[in-house]
Amino acid sequence: MGRKDASTIKLPVDQYRKQIGKQDYKKTKPILRATKLKAEAKKTAIGIKEVGLVLAAILALLLAFYAFFYLRLSMDVEPDLDPDED
């Protein structure tokens, strides 16, 4: 007998889910489709953080490349002019 009583009581969560389901059912298909596309586009969009990180990485590589060749070439150059050579 306890089982019959337990099944008739609805949890507040179930009532809430049922209410949400009714609201979604009232929406038309184009609205639901547009909402899904908007959410998917937002999820897959490239953010400003990612663009900034890529630009920072490229800048760091260019700076390292420049520094490597600057140091490499500055050490190999020997001054050929002596001030006492006259």
Disulfide bonds with the S-S distance in Angstrom:
none
